[in-house]
Amino acid sequence: SSLPYATPFPANKWYSFQLRARALMNIKKYKQAISCLEKSDALKPKNIVNKANLAICYAALGEKEKAISHFEQTVKFANGKEKRFIKNLKNILSSKGVEIE
């Protein structure tokens, strides 16, 4: 099955995987999204959007430990920046039953 925005930039393969994952997340296909995000993560391992999306997918699937682990990686790679992004991520995770202290 073909998804919109799946392969717009062959030169930025990591970004193509990220876009495909977002499309899958929008239709609640979290396991398939995780597969795309892991491929993107392998190509760009410190990307905080990837880490955050992985946290959200795992939270949506009820895998709290993995969600928290990816949240912690997001914070680590944000390196003290992106405070609003981190706060929003905390709220999204909370809405999916994952509380971050």
N, C-alpha and C positions, 0 to 999 in steps of 0.2 A: 504494500500500500504506500502511496506517495503522500508525503506531508508538505504543506506549504513551507517555503523558506528553508528547505532541507539542505540544499547545496549551492548557495549563492556565490561563495568565494573559495574556490579550490585552493588558493594560495594560503588561506587561513583555515586550515582544516579544523583546528581546535574550535574556531568560532562557528563553523558549520555544525559541528556536533552540539555546541551550546544552543544554537538556534533550534535545531531539531529537538533537543531536550525540552526547551521551553514550549514548543508546540505540543509535545507529548504531555507535559505537565498540565497544560491548559485543558486537556481532555482526560486528565486524571489517570494517565498510563504511566505510573511512577516507576515501575520496574524497567520498562523500556527506556524511560528518561534516564534512569541511573546508568544504564548501559552506555548511552551517548555521553553522559557527563563523565563517566570513567575514562572513555576514550579521549575526551577533551582534556581531562585532568592529566592524563599521561603525557600529553603534548605541552601543557601549560600548567604545571603542578602548583604554582603559587597564586593562581587566579582566584580572587575572593568570590566572584560571582559564581564560579563553578562550585566552590566549597559550600557556599550558601545554598545553592540549588540542591546539592547532594543532601545537605542537612534537612531541607524542606521535604525532599522525596522520602528520605528515611523516616522522618516524623509522620508523614502521611501514611506510611506503611506500618506504623506502630513500632519501628525499630529505634527505640529511644537512645540506646547507647551509641549507635552509629550516628544518629542525628546530633547528639551532644559532641561527639568526636569531631564531626565536620564543622560544627559551630565553633569549637575551640580552635580548629585550624583556620577558620575564617578570621577570627580575632587575631590570631598569631600573625597571619600574613597581612592583615590590615595595618599592623604595626603602629597602633595608637591613632590611626587616622580613621576616617569613614565612620564616625560615631553614630550618625543618624542611620546609616546603612545597617550597622550592628544592632541598634535599638529596634529598627523595623524587623530585622531577622528574628530577634528575640520574641517580638510580638507575634509574628507568623508561627513560630515554633510553639509558643504558648497556646495559640488558637488550635493547634493540632495535638495538644496534650503533653508537650515537652516543656517543662519548666527549667529555665536556666537561672542559676543563683548569681 
